[in-house]
């Protein structure tokens, strides 16, 4: 398969309804993500969340959470999240379900809470956070039924319907970290680039167009940690209209899982009965697209 054919089959991977509907906000999202406004919140397409010093915590099931107004609510499951200690309290931001879309997929908003019962909280390590997102992504790749669905976000015990950035968004939800459902936004959010061979060269139909800094540059896999996101330059859908395409855009994202391997959800490329799968990164790069940017979100 030629690189062009592979790129066309990956076209639009990571595009989403929310990104299309908010195309006018896309530029602002890319430039302001990770910067606090006057209230200390960061506005996102699905709500807002507070930026706290990096720390991972495990909250026990049935823990009482207090919202910004001091109202109590119940945490229904044990969860790992990002937050910060404030005296004896823990301040966290968590994804909260806000109904389903027309496809039956759960939608989320992000709210800030305080945990006042210290006995319900244990400190979690960076390694636990990395394992959590990787294990969720691997679980998606082992579902009996996997269907590549543009903008998909459906995961059940037996089925996964998603696209590339849906996988990464859902995986990072497991540690309470917001990831927009759009590959380009994930590449230019508040993470720390581990490798970046891209230079922005303008806009095309709502997407940033890139050129390579060095045609011969290669990602050093030894610099990667589990959970790092890997971005590929290819044809992608416009954020404003699924029928329009941009060449040389960030059109695909995968997750590094260690040992030179990645997991990703692809369109009809390769084994069509296994769209969410683990692949050897070097073999993938030699046959199709090469990683041009790698970003770390877990520190």
Secondary structure as GFF3:
##gff-version 3
##sequence-region A 1 299
A	DSSP	alpha_helix	3	9	.	.	.	ID=ss1
A	DSSP	alpha_helix	17	21	.	.	.	ID=ss2
A	DSSP	three_ten_helix	23	25	.	.	.	ID=ss3
A	DSSP	alpha_helix	26	32	.	.	.	ID=ss4
A	DSSP	beta_strand	41	44	.	.	.	ID=ss5
A	DSSP	beta_strand	47	50	.	.	.	ID=ss6
A	DSSP	beta_strand	56	59	.	.	.	ID=ss7
A	DSSP	beta_strand	64	66	.	.	.	ID=ss8
A	DSSP	beta_strand	72	74	.	.	.	ID=ss9
A	DSSP	beta_strand	79	86	.	.	.	ID=ss10
A	DSSP	beta_strand	89	100	.	.	.	ID=ss11
A	DSSP	beta_strand	106	115	.	.	.	ID=ss12
A	DSSP	three_ten_helix	118	120	.	.	.	ID=ss13
A	DSSP	beta_strand	121	124	.	.	.	ID=ss14
A	DSSP	alpha_helix	126	141	.	.	.	ID=ss15
A	DSSP	beta_strand	145	148	.	.	.	ID=ss16
A	DSSP	beta_strand	153	155	.	.	.	ID=ss17
A	DSSP	beta_strand	159	162	.	.	.	ID=ss18
A	DSSP	alpha_helix	164	173	.	.	.	ID=ss19
A	DSSP	alpha_helix	183	187	.	.	.	ID=ss20
A	DSSP	beta_strand	192	196	.	.	.	ID=ss21
A	DSSP	beta_strand	198	204	.	.	.	ID=ss22
A	DSSP	beta_strand	207	212	.	.	.	ID=ss23
A	DSSP	three_ten_helix	221	223	.	.	.	ID=ss24
A	DSSP	beta_strand	229	237	.	.	.	ID=ss25
A	DSSP	beta_strand	245	258	.	.	.	ID=ss26
A	DSSP	beta_strand	261	265	.	.	.	ID=ss27
A	DSSP	beta_strand	276	280	.	.	.	ID=ss28
A	DSSP	alpha_helix	281	287	.	.	.	ID=ss29
A	DSSP	beta_strand	291	296	.	.	.	ID=ss30
###
